[in-house]
Amino acid sequence: MKKILLAATVLVYSLLAAISGNSQGTTVPAAVQNSFNDHFKNVQYTRWVPIQNSYVVSFTEGQDFRDAYFTNDGEFKGIGRHITTDLLPMYVQTKLSENSYNGYEIIELYQFDCVENGICFYASLQGPKNKLVLKMDSYGDISYSKKTKIKNNSAVNEQLAVERLTVSDATK
């Protein structure tokens, strides 16, 4: 159950961070801040966002933008990053190019390296009438999918954040 909740949190975070604005005023528990400092050295920028009894920190390490996930107690859960199609494993690329996804455009790709489950990939796809969110392992096997009808194409980005919260609530 916790694994599903964490996976859904990854989805929720990617858009919430984009629409949350300036989160610099967020108070982060000392245990979480200390755990972050222990895991990551030489980071140039950090922005904290509290999400469902956990914290996500976005930061740069060299030229790379990353997100790290921690519980309220400071337990490190994993690290993620937005990626491009060419960085997907071959099996995942093949899965996304199958006939069942023809007509869908890839809106967002996210790689999450979870301490407990290893690497997984999230893909947000949009077709003319529907949106899909897929969670896949490195072999392209889908462990989670959500299909929703698009009500208003101009509000797609805002709807993704709301739907990701809904997905999280449904998996509790």
N, C-alpha and C positions, 0 to 999 in steps of 0.2 A: 504494500500500500504506500509506504514512504517513497519507494522507487518511482511509482507512478506519479505521485504528487511532485517529486523533484523534477521529473521529466516534463510535467505540465508547467512547472515554474519556469523552466528554461524557455518554453514557448511564450509564456506571459511576459517575461522580462524583456525580450528583444523589442517589443513595441512599447511597453510601458516606459522603458528608458528613453525612447525617442519622444514620447509625448509628455514626460514628467517635468520637463523644464530643468531649471537649476536645482539640483538636489544637494548642493554643497552644505546646506544647513542641517542635514540629517545627522542626528546623534547616533553614533555607533558604539555598542557595548565594548568595553576594554578587551574582553576575551576575543571578540571578533577581530578587532583592530590588531591585537597581538598575533593572532593566528595568521592574518594577512601579511603582517610584517615578517613573520617567520618563513612563510612560503614564497614570498616575492620580494626581491631586492632590486634596487635601482629602477623603480618605476617613476615615470615623470608626471603622471596625472591620474588622479583618482576621483571617482564620483560614486557615492553610495546610494543605493535604493533599497529600502526595506520592502520585502514581499513575503507575505504569508509565513510568518514566524521564521524568516531567514533574511539574509542580506546578500545583495549582489553588488559587487564593486566592478566598475568599468575602469580600465587603466591602460596606459601604454607602456610597453616594455620594448625599448629600442624603437623600431618602426611598426611594431605589431600592436593592434588594439585587441584587448582581451576582456573577458568577464570572468570573475571568480565568484563562486557560490559558497556560502557559509551558513551554518545553523546559528541560532541565537546564542548557543553556547560556545561558538567559535570553531566548531568542527568543519574542516574543509571538505566540501562535497564534490567539487570538480571545477573545471575551467572550460570556457567556451569562446568561440569566435565566429564571426560571420565569414563565410567563404564564397568563392566563385565556383562555378560548375567544373572548371578544369582541376580543382583541388579535391573533387569527390573521388572516392575509389571507383574503379571501373564497373564493379557490380552495381553500385548505386546509380551511376550515370546510365547504365543499361536499363535499369528498372524505370528511371524517370523518362526514358525515351520510348518505352513500350507504347503500343497502340492505345492502351487504356488511359494514357495521359496525353494523347494527341489533342490539340486544341487548348491545352493548358499552358500558361506562361509561368515560368519560375519567378516568383516575386522575392523570395528570401531563402537563403540556405544558411544553416547554422550547424557547426560541429561542436559537440559537447563531449568532453573526456571526463567521464564520471569515475570517481574513486572506486565505487562499488561494482559498476557494470561495464567499464571500458568505454570505448568510443561509439557514439551514435550520431546520426545526422537527422536534422529536421528540415523539411522542405515545405514552404508555403507556396501553393500553386493557385493560379486564378484562371478560370475559363470564362466564357461569355455569360454563363448563368450561375456558376458555382465557384466556391473556393474550397480547396483541399489543404489539410495540414497532415503531413505524413511524418512518422518517426521510423527510421530505418537503421539497421545495423550495417556493418562494413560490407556485408554480402548482399545488401539490397533487400533483405527480408523486412517486411513492414510489421512492426509490433503495435502500432497505433495509427489510426486514421480518423479524420473528422471531415465530413462534407457538409457545407452549409450553402444555402441559396443566397445569392447576392441580392440585396434589397435595393441598394443604391450604389452604383459604380463609383460615384464621386466620394463616397465615405468609406471606401474599402479599408484604408489604413486604420481608421478609428474603430471599425467593426472588428478587425483582427484582434486588437487588444481586448475588447469586450468578450469575444468568443474564446480567447485563450483563458480568460478568467473563468468563463463558464465551463470549459473543459476541465480546468483544475477542480472546480466545485463538484463536477460530475464524477470525478475519479476518487473522491474522498470516501 
